[in-house]
């Protein structure tokens, strides 16, 4: 059984998929399975996924009808066998020692590394401090953690599959934007005892396609549903960490209104 399951949702990513997969296969840590979830691609990505399986027996391909990234990640979670779970997007890539640096976090409930947002010209470093926070430190820093970009994405992280499965945590397929954040919040709301953060930016987030949510219009009904989901998340977090989440809640509502 592999120790780590790496889940990569794939949709029309033919031009960048090889870069992503190559960065994973070249890892200095080797005990993993790579699950490529082809989410109904139509650009040849499905054939490329199958071709890549001939490179390495650790690669497994699951084909499904198009349902979005959340649906693809959920499918990956259903098939995953590893004790630890990583998500990597098909247009992103990771440093060669990505898994080696995250593996020490297996003793914590979650480990998060810093990341780089980059295109062909610019690089924007999103950094965390080197730290291991116990339950008291999590409570003291909960606001900063929840509002840090590196925390809100499911990527650049190592999750424990036992926590995900025992709490039935999955991505909400009804949400087209912000579902990543809700997934992480649900994980945090299980009542984590330790969080390890790493200052080295090991994850490379490709923003060259201009697909940022700041360029998209979100339907009001979607935002309204998202607001209700955020409210539920804040209530759970406030109860688990015995803290007032109003400040974070108001900021997230402002973002939804802006969308």
C-alpha positions, 0 to 999 in steps of 0.5 A: 500500500502506498504511504501517500496518495497524490490526487491530480484532477485533469481537464483539458490540461494537455499542454501542462500536464506532463510538466506536473506529472514529471515534477511528481515522478522525480520526487526524492521520496518515492512511496506514493501513488499518483491518481490522475482523474480525467474529468471528461477532457476533450483536448487529448488529455485523456490519451496523454493520461493513459500514455503516462501510465507506461512511464511509471506503475505508480500512476493510475488513471480514472476516467469520469464524466465532466463534473468539475474539479471538486467532483474530480478530487472527490473521486480521487479521495474515493480511490485513494489508498495512502495514509496521507493525501496531497492535491496538486493541480494539473497546471501546477508543479512542485519542487523535487523535495516536495514530499520529503519536506512535507513527510515530517508533518505526518506527525501533525494533523496537517502540514502546509508549505509556502507557495509561489504564484507565477506566470511567464514573467512574475513570481509572487511568493506567499510565505508562511513561517517555519512553525509547529502549532499546538492546539493553544497556538492554533486558537491564538492564531486562528484568524491569521491562519484562516485568512492566509492564502496558503491555508485556504487552498487544498494544494501545498498541503498534506492531509491525513486520510483518516481525518478526512474519512472519519469526518466524511469530508469532501468538496462541495460540488454545488459551489463553483468558487470557494469550495477549496476554502470550505474543504480546508475549513471543514478539515480544520473544524474537526478540531486539529491538535497540531499544524506544521507550516513550512517557509520554503515555497515548494509548490508552484501555482501557475496563474498564466492563464488569467483564470483568477476568480477576480476575473469571473462573475459569480451568479448571485444564487451561487454566492448566496449558497456560498454565504450559507456554507461560510456561515455554517463553517464559521459556526463550527470553527467558533465552537471547536476553537472557542473563539469569535469568528465574526471578523473573518465571517464579515471579510468572507461575506464582503468577498462574496458580495464583491463577486 
